[in-house]
C-alpha cells in the first residue's frame, strides 16, 4: 500500500539473505527486467548506488539494512514494456524539449523531481518546452529543485499518462538509453519491489 502523508517510511533490520546488490539504477532495472522475463518474482534489491538510493537516504559503502517498499515505473517503448526504478527521460540534445517521469527525487546532481516519492503510487511528470534562452536561467536551479514552477514546464502527478511528442526523441530509463519514440505510455506499479539501503 503506498505511503500516506506523515506515515513512517523504512524499516531498520538485517540485510535479507539472497539480496541482489546493484550499484546503479540501471543495474536495478536490469535485475527486475530479467526477473520479469524469467517469470520470477522481483528480487529484494540492495541499493549500493544510484538516484533511488540517494532519494531513500542511502549513504556509505555498504548496506545499512533499512528496508523500503517502492513503486516501479513502466513505459511502453517500441512495442515493449520496459521498467524503471528512478526516472524516465525523453529529451532532445539541449533539453529544450523534454518529458520526464520521476519515481525518485534525483537524476544525478539535479533535484529534478523535488516532490517525487518512490512509494506514493504516483509519478511526478514534467512536460517541458523551453526556449533556448531560458535554459541558462533554469539549469543552475536544477541542483536545488528550484526550477519549478516554470511557465515552460507542465507538471502533473499521475498513476498513468500517455504523451505524444512532436517528433521521436531518445528515451533514457534510469540513465541508460532505451530507444527512440514519439509516443510514450507510462504508468506506475505501486508497491512493486522491496529494496534495502
C-alpha positions as a Markdown table, in Angstrom:
| # | Residue | x | y | z |
|---|---|---|---|---|
| 1 | Unk | 0.0 | 0.0 | 0.0 |
| 2 | Unk | 1.5 | 3.4 | -1.0 |
| 3 | Unk | 2.7 | 5.6 | 1.9 |
| 4 | Unk | 0.4 | 8.2 | 3.3 |
| 5 | Unk | 1.5 | 11.7 | 4.3 |
| 6 | Unk | 3.2 | 11.8 | 7.7 |
| 7 | Unk | 3.5 | 8.0 | 8.0 |
| 8 | Unk | 6.9 | 6.5 | 8.9 |
| 9 | Unk | 8.8 | 5.0 | 5.9 |
| 10 | Unk | 11.5 | 2.4 | 6.0 |
| 11 | Unk | 12.1 | -0.4 | 8.5 |
| 12 | Unk | 15.6 | -0.9 | 10.0 |
| 13 | Unk | 16.8 | -4.5 | 10.3 |
| 14 | Unk | 19.1 | -7.1 | 8.9 |
| 15 | Unk | 20.0 | -7.3 | 5.2 |
| 16 | Unk | 18.0 | -10.3 | 4.0 |
| 17 | Unk | 19.7 | -13.4 | 2.6 |
| 18 | Unk | 19.6 | -13.5 | -1.2 |
| 19 | Unk | 19.5 | -9.8 | -1.7 |
| 20 | Unk | 20.6 | -8.8 | -5.2 |
| 21 | Unk | 23.2 | -6.0 | -4.8 |
| 22 | Unk | 23.2 | -3.3 | -7.5 |
| 23 | Unk | 25.4 | -0.3 | -7.9 |
| 24 | Unk | 23.2 | 1.8 | -10.1 |
| 25 | Unk | 19.6 | 2.4 | -11.1 |
| 26 | Unk | 20.3 | 0.8 | -14.5 |
| 27 | Unk | 21.5 | -2.4 | -12.7 |
| 28 | Unk | 18.4 | -2.4 | -10.5 |
| 29 | Unk | 16.2 | -2.0 | -13.6 |
| 30 | Unk | 18.1 | -4.8 | -15.4 |
| 31 | Unk | 17.6 | -7.2 | -12.4 |
| 32 | Unk | 13.9 | -6.5 | -12.4 |
| 33 | Unk | 13.5 | -6.9 | -16.2 |
| 34 | Unk | 15.4 | -10.2 | -16.0 |
| 35 | Unk | 13.1 | -11.5 | -13.3 |
| 36 | Unk | 10.1 | -10.5 | -15.4 |
| 37 | Unk | 11.5 | -12.3 | -18.5 |
| 38 | Unk | 12.1 | -15.4 | -16.3 |
| 39 | Unk | 8.6 | -15.1 | -14.8 |
| 40 | Unk | 10.0 | -14.9 | -11.3 |
| 41 | Unk | 9.0 | -12.6 | -8.5 |
| 42 | Unk | 11.1 | -9.4 | -8.3 |
| 43 | Unk | 14.1 | -10.0 | -6.0 |
| 44 | Unk | 14.9 | -7.8 | -3.0 |
| 45 | Unk | 17.4 | -5.2 | -4.3 |
| 46 | Unk | 20.3 | -4.0 | -2.2 |
| 47 | Unk | 21.0 | -0.4 | -3.5 |
| 48 | Unk | 24.7 | 0.4 | -3.3 |
| 49 | Unk | 24.4 | 3.4 | -5.6 |
| 50 | Unk | 22.0 | 5.4 | -7.9 |
| 51 | Unk | 19.4 | 8.1 | -7.6 |
| 52 | Unk | 16.8 | 5.9 | -5.9 |
| 53 | Unk | 19.3 | 5.1 | -3.2 |
| 54 | Unk | 20.1 | 8.8 | -2.7 |
| 55 | Unk | 16.3 | 9.6 | -2.6 |
| 56 | Unk | 15.9 | 7.0 | 0.2 |
| 57 | Unk | 18.8 | 8.5 | 2.2 |
| 58 | Unk | 21.3 | 5.7 | 1.5 |
| 59 | Unk | 25.0 | 6.6 | 2.2 |
| 60 | Unk | 28.2 | 4.8 | 2.8 |
| 61 | Unk | 29.9 | 2.0 | 1.0 |
| 62 | Unk | 27.6 | -0.8 | 2.1 |
| 63 | Unk | 24.0 | -1.6 | 3.1 |
| 64 | Unk | 22.8 | -0.3 | 6.4 |
| 65 | Unk | 19.8 | -2.7 | 6.4 |
| 66 | Unk | 17.0 | -0.2 | 6.2 |
| 67 | Unk | 14.2 | -1.8 | 4.0 |
| 68 | Unk | 11.7 | 0.0 | 1.9 |
| 69 | Unk | 8.9 | -1.0 | -0.4 |
| 70 | Unk | 9.0 | 1.1 | -3.6 |
| 71 | Unk | 6.9 | 1.6 | -6.7 |
| 72 | Unk | 8.3 | 0.7 | -10.2 |
| 73 | Unk | 7.6 | 2.7 | -13.4 |
| 74 | Unk | 6.6 | 1.0 | -16.6 |
| 75 | Unk | 7.0 | 2.5 | -20.1 |
| 76 | Unk | 5.9 | 1.2 | -23.5 |
| 77 | Unk | 8.8 | 1.9 | -25.9 |
| 78 | Unk | 8.9 | 0.4 | -29.4 |
| 79 | Unk | 6.1 | -2.0 | -28.5 |
| 80 | Unk | 8.0 | -3.4 | -25.5 |
| 81 | Unk | 7.0 | -2.7 | -21.9 |
| 82 | Unk | 10.1 | -1.6 | -20.0 |
| 83 | Unk | 10.7 | -0.9 | -16.3 |
| 84 | Unk | 12.4 | 2.0 | -14.5 |
| 85 | Unk | 13.1 | 2.4 | -10.8 |
| 86 | Unk | 14.1 | 6.1 | -10.6 |
| 87 | Unk | 13.3 | 8.0 | -13.8 |
| 88 | Unk | 12.3 | 8.1 | -17.4 |
| 89 | Unk | 13.7 | 11.0 | -19.5 |
| 90 | Unk | 12.8 | 11.6 | -23.2 |
| 91 | Unk | 14.7 | 14.7 | -24.4 |
| 92 | Unk | 16.4 | 16.4 | -27.3 |
| 93 | Unk | 20.1 | 17.2 | -27.1 |
| 94 | Unk | 19.7 | 20.6 | -25.4 |
| 95 | Unk | 16.7 | 19.8 | -23.2 |
| 96 | Unk | 14.6 | 22.4 | -24.9 |
| 97 | Unk | 12.0 | 19.6 | -25.4 |
| 98 | Unk | 11.7 | 17.0 | -22.7 |
| 99 | Unk | 9.3 | 14.7 | -21.0 |
| 100 | Unk | 10.4 | 13.4 | -17.6 |
| 101 | Unk | 8.7 | 10.9 | -15.2 |
| 102 | Unk | 10.2 | 10.8 | -11.8 |
| 103 | Unk | 9.8 | 8.0 | -9.2 |
| 104 | Unk | 12.9 | 9.3 | -7.3 |
| 105 | Unk | 13.8 | 12.8 | -6.4 |
| 106 | Unk | 17.3 | 12.9 | -8.0 |
| 107 | Unk | 18.7 | 12.5 | -11.5 |
| 108 | Unk | 22.5 | 12.7 | -10.9 |
| 109 | Unk | 23.3 | 16.1 | -9.4 |
| 110 | Unk | 19.9 | 17.5 | -10.3 |
| 111 | Unk | 16.9 | 17.6 | -7.9 |
| 112 | Unk | 14.7 | 17.1 | -10.9 |
| 113 | Unk | 11.7 | 15.8 | -9.0 |
| 114 | Unk | 11.7 | 17.8 | -5.7 |
| 115 | Unk | 8.3 | 16.3 | -4.6 |
| 116 | Unk | 8.7 | 12.8 | -6.0 |
| 117 | Unk | 8.3 | 9.9 | -3.6 |
| 118 | Unk | 9.2 | 6.3 | -4.5 |
| 119 | Unk | 6.2 | 4.9 | -2.7 |
| 120 | Unk | 3.3 | 7.2 | -3.2 |
| 121 | Unk | 1.7 | 5.3 | -6.1 |
| 122 | Unk | 2.3 | 8.3 | -8.4 |
| 123 | Unk | 4.8 | 9.5 | -10.9 |
| 124 | Unk | 5.8 | 13.2 | -10.9 |
| 125 | Unk | 5.9 | 14.2 | -14.6 |
| 126 | Unk | 7.3 | 17.2 | -16.3 |
| 127 | Unk | 6.5 | 18.1 | -19.9 |
| 128 | Unk | 9.0 | 20.8 | -20.8 |
| 129 | Unk | 9.1 | 23.1 | -23.8 |
| 130 | Unk | 11.8 | 25.7 | -23.1 |
| 131 | Unk | 13.2 | 28.4 | -25.4 |
| 132 | Unk | 17.0 | 28.1 | -25.7 |
| 133 | Unk | 17.4 | 31.4 | -23.9 |
| 134 | Unk | 15.6 | 30.2 | -20.8 |
| 135 | Unk | 17.9 | 27.2 | -20.3 |
| 136 | Unk | 20.6 | 29.4 | -18.8 |
| 137 | Unk | 18.1 | 30.5 | -16.1 |
| 138 | Unk | 16.7 | 27.1 | -15.4 |
| 139 | Unk | 19.9 | 24.9 | -15.4 |
| 140 | Unk | 21.6 | 26.4 | -12.2 |
| 141 | Unk | 18.3 | 26.0 | -10.3 |
| 142 | Unk | 18.1 | 22.2 | -11.0 |
| 143 | Unk | 20.6 | 21.3 | -8.3 |
| 144 | Unk | 18.2 | 22.7 | -5.6 |
| 145 | Unk | 14.9 | 21.7 | -7.2 |
| 146 | Unk | 14.1 | 25.5 | -7.5 |
| 147 | Unk | 13.4 | 25.2 | -11.3 |
| 148 | Unk | 9.7 | 24.7 | -10.5 |
| 149 | Unk | 7.2 | 26.2 | -11.1 |
| 150 | Unk | 8.1 | 27.4 | -14.5 |
| 151 | Unk | 5.7 | 28.5 | -17.3 |
| 152 | Unk | 7.5 | 26.3 | -19.8 |
| 153 | Unk | 7.2 | 23.1 | -17.7 |
| 154 | Unk | 3.8 | 21.5 | -17.2 |
| 155 | Unk | 3.7 | 19.4 | -14.0 |
| 156 | Unk | 1.4 | 16.5 | -13.2 |
| 157 | Unk | 1.3 | 13.8 | -10.5 |
| 158 | Unk | -0.3 | 10.7 | -12.0 |
| 159 | Unk | -0.5 | 6.9 | -11.9 |
| 160 | Unk | -0.6 | 6.8 | -15.8 |
| 161 | Unk | -0.1 | 9.1 | -18.7 |
| 162 | Unk | 0.2 | 9.0 | -22.5 |
| 163 | Unk | 2.3 | 11.7 | -24.2 |
| 164 | Unk | 2.5 | 12.5 | -27.9 |
| 165 | Unk | 5.8 | 14.2 | -28.6 |
| 166 | Unk | 6.1 | 16.3 | -31.8 |
| 167 | Unk | 8.9 | 14.1 | -33.1 |
| 168 | Unk | 10.7 | 11.0 | -31.9 |
| 169 | Unk | 13.1 | 11.6 | -29.0 |
| 170 | Unk | 15.7 | 9.4 | -27.3 |
| 171 | Unk | 14.3 | 7.8 | -24.2 |
| 172 | Unk | 16.5 | 7.1 | -21.2 |
| 173 | Unk | 15.4 | 4.7 | -18.4 |
| 174 | Unk | 17.4 | 5.1 | -15.2 |
| 175 | Unk | 20.2 | 6.8 | -17.2 |
| 176 | Unk | 20.5 | 4.2 | -19.9 |
| 177 | Unk | 19.2 | 4.8 | -23.5 |
| 178 | Unk | 16.2 | 2.5 | -24.1 |
| 179 | Unk | 15.1 | 3.6 | -27.5 |
| 180 | Unk | 13.6 | 6.4 | -29.6 |
| 181 | Unk | 9.9 | 7.2 | -29.7 |
| 182 | Unk | 7.3 | 9.9 | -30.4 |
| 183 | Unk | 4.6 | 8.2 | -28.2 |
| 184 | Unk | 5.1 | 7.4 | -24.6 |
| 185 | Unk | 2.7 | 5.4 | -22.4 |
| 186 | Unk | 3.9 | 5.5 | -18.8 |
| 187 | Unk | 2.4 | 4.1 | -15.6 |
| 188 | Unk | 3.4 | 3.2 | -12.1 |
| 189 | Unk | 3.2 | -0.2 | -10.5 |
| 190 | Unk | 2.7 | 0.5 | -6.7 |
| 191 | Unk | 4.5 | -1.4 | -4.0 |
| 192 | Unk | 6.3 | -3.4 | -6.7 |
| 193 | Unk | 9.6 | -4.3 | -5.1 |
| 194 | Unk | 11.5 | -4.3 | -1.8 |
| 195 | Unk | 14.8 | -2.5 | -1.6 |
| 196 | Unk | 17.5 | -2.2 | 1.1 |
| 197 | Unk | 19.8 | 0.7 | 1.6 |
